Structures are given as C-alpha cells and as structure tokens.
Amino acid sequence: MFYSTKKYLLLLGLISVFSPGLSQNDRHPSLGTTDFNIEAFGSAATGEHTPFWIVSNRHGTVPLSAGGGYLRAGTFHKQSLGESLRWGAGLDVIASTPRYRSVYIRQLYAEIGYKWLSLAIGSKDSHTSLWDENLSSGDLVHSANARPIPEINIYMPRFTAVPGARGILQFRGNFAIGRSFDTEYLKQYKNDRQYYIENVLWHHKSLHVRIVDPYGHFPLTATIGIRHHAQWGGTSTNPEEGVQPHSLKDLMRIIVGGSGGNDATISAQVNVLGNHYGSYDIKLGYLNPLFDVHLYKQHFFDDVSGMELFNLPDGLYGIQANIPNFPFINKAVIEYVYTKNQSGPVHYIQFDHSAYPGYGGGRDEYYNSEEYTTGISYFNRSIGSPLITSPEYNKDGHAGFKNNRIRAWHAGIGGYLSRQVAYRLLMTNSEGWGTMVMPFLKKTADFSCAVKISYCHPRLAGWLFSGEVGSDRGSIYGDNLGIALSASKTGTLKIWR
C-alpha cells in the first residue's frame, strides 16, 4: 500500500541521515558528570486496574494491576570532550510487582555525539513529539506510554539552524532501527487461538522543519513534519509462515515502503512489506515575552489512503498555552482526538469501482495488522496514544487493539502552588466504537482524571515527594478510584574534570 509513496519515504530517510554540516551555538562544558536517581512508588485502587492517568504515559513503569509498586535505580554519565564531541551512557533498573519478570532493565544505552548529530545504541527514553510530554493525551505515533524499544538511533537532539538562513529556518530528524524483546512475555499472555510474530524488528525516521525568528522581532512560528514507522521481520508462531523476510534488501524495502520479495507473504508482495504507519505534524505558534500559544494537528496515516488525506477528519487536534509568570497555572493543554473515519468502512480490495463511485480505500484498522497481530505495542502497551486502548486490557489474551475508533476530549493543566509545591491535573472524556472489523454492539463512554501534587523541601536537595489521586468511570476502565505515592532522589555521584 506504501509502494506509490516510497520515493518520498526514501527522500525522508536520506535527509534524516545525510544532513549537511550545520552550525550550533550551544557550548558543552569541558567536564563530565555521573548522576544517579532512585525512586520508590506504590499505588492502591478500588478496582482491578491502576487508574488510567496514573498508569498511562509513564514509559511503561507503573504496573497496570491494582495494588502495584516498584523500586527504581539508575545511573547516567555525560562527558564532553571539547566543545563539539560528547558521549554518554545510562543504566536504569526496576523491580516491580505485580508484573511478569519483576526485575528488569528498562534503559541501557551508550551514545556519542558530534556537534548537531548523535548516535545512541540501546534502550533509551526519547521524546520525538512536538506535543507536551506531561500534559498531552499522547502522540498518536510515538508517545511516552510504553517502555523504550532497544534500537540504533541516529538523531538530532534539538532543532538546528540551516547554514545561511540566519537561524530562521531550523530542522531536526532521526533514523532508527530496533527490535522488540517481549517474546517471553507474549508467550505467557496470549491465548492459543491467535498467531503472532516474535522478535519484531522496527524502523522509524522523522523530519521536522521549523520557521522562527531567533531574535524575537516576529512573534509567529510554524513547524511541519512527517514521521514514518514500520514493523517488519521476526518469526511467526504460525509454522506455515515461520521466519519473516529480514535481509538488508528487505530493510531497504521497509525504508522506502516497497512490496516484499518472493520469500514474503502474498499480502506483502501485493501491498507492502511489513506494517507501516506515521503522521503529518503541523504546529503554529504565537510567541510573546509574557506567554505563548500554539495550535497543532497531527494527521495519522496507516496506508496510502491516509497519506493522501482520505481519512482527513482523523487525528489529534490541540491548543497549548504557556504562561510561566501567571499565578498557579503555568501551562494548559486542550486536545480533541478523533479516529472514527479510517478512510471509510470498505477496504479497497473489496471495493467495486464499477458499481460505486468514489475512492474506496478504507478500513485502515489503526494500530492493528493482519500479520503483526500484536499491533503497535510493546509489552502490550500502546506505543502510540494510550487513548486507543492497549492490548494489556484484553482479558481474553487477544492480540492487538479492540478499540481503535474513538472520540475524546482531553485537558491538562500544570503549575505551582508555591515554590516547593507543583501540581498536574489531567482529565479525559472518551467514547469508543470498537474497530471496523469488530465494532462494539454499544458505544462505550469513559471519564478518567488524575491530580498529582509534588513537593520538594528546600533543605532536602534532590528529593521529590509526590502523591496522586486518580479516578475512572465508564465502560472500558470501570468505576475505579486509586491513589499513588512516590519518593525520589536525584544527585551527582562524581564530577569529572
């Protein structure tokens, strides 16, 4: 399905990797630091699950089952070698319960950077979205909802000025290849009625371009971008399918969105190898010394019909206001998420063009795939928006997403009640219609909210104490009330000169 657009995806990949040498004014100190963080977290709830906004968008750390907790310890090193060269490494370990394999490594990586470009190898938290990580409902392509997938990632850490553009034109991008390591988890979770693919390979790349006045004379700014993600390779639990194509030539097919070779399934040969998805991102902003306001739209696509905007109503719509000097409220986000259209109810293969006028390229089945039945998930958590209900909620061990046609309103507010007390409030009202293939007999409705209060004592350097109260009401997450408490300590183990 992506074949007709592969020249654009190839161009995106080449730009992401072979960007020209750019200038950057940031200077790195000629020293290094080895930092640490430790955290203890515990929660309780009246229902079966931890409340939605306590468990979601936390990089997969909070257990879904009620009455969970974890201990977390990490150490991270950053070193500068002059003004241009830098390197770093990190290790983040969690002991969690109740959970499959209660002790696991969540982050383990090494990275090296030169000027505007970095290379990271391993599993590392990253925020590639244009939307606010703490207040947004979650990016539709890559949110903070799941654990990081181990990968090799060439990326630009920040927007960088194009030479000769006087800082007005800036861009950033990335190019990554990774692999899932949730095979053993899936074996104990999935039922025996469904096949799935183990050891899934991943590829993603992005390019965002921003126009902004670095001198602050012109108050408007605009950012546009495209992101492309794909699942491929792995081994199917269906013995008739077995090992999926994973050669270097197949990787090139994935990068450009090409169809599979003779060793691929019939579907991959007819359409495209692997499972592809992505988004067009646009963000417009007004900047002011006292505040700034941003409007944004993320258009999600799952195949060519989505790339050609035949699912135009679908996506994430939002407005964000940053008011740093305003009492109590420093940042606010309002979002609307709609994924019901999916280019229509009829897939183009079954569409009779002679009998019916129109495009007929629908039934996109967001986050799901006929071959990669676990969908866009890692350890059963949605890699995209948590509002599209994660497979972890499926009580029957069903692989994939049962509720990908949703409509939701979301609000997030954050600020400070005093110099030592910060807060965050999240509220979401969502409706679900199931999927195009398996619609719900009755529309679902859910309301989820959570408030988090964080306190740091001026005499306890590096310590942060937090309390949360969350509530769910509705069809999918049930009627549930829960609390969570955490204490964390960050500091520096050593300064290297």
Secondary structure, 3 states (H helix, E strand, C coil): CCHHHHHHHHHHHHHHHCCCCCCCCCCCCCCEEEEEEEEEEEEEECCCECCHHHHCCCCCCCCCECCCEEEEEEEEEEEEECCCEEEEEEEEEEEEECCCCCEEEEEEEEEEEECCEEEEEEECCCCCCCCCCCCCCCCCCCCCCCCCCCEEEEECCCCEECCCCCCCEEEEEEEEEEECCCHHHHHHHCCCCCCCEECCEEEEEEEEEEECCCCCCCCEEEEEEEEEEEEECCEECCCCCCECCCCHHHHHHHHHCCCCCCCCCHHHHHCCCCEEEEEEEEEEEEECCCCEEEEEEEEEECCHHHHCCCCCCCEEEEEEEECCCCCCCCEEEEEEEECCCCCCCCCHHHCCCCCCCCCCCCCCCCCCCCCCCCCCEECCEECCCCCCCCHHHCCCCCCCCCCCCEEEEEEEEEEECCCCEEEEEEEEEEEEEECCCCEEEEEEEEEEEEEEEEECCCCCCCEEEEEEEEEEEECCCCCEEEEEEEEEEEEEEEEEC
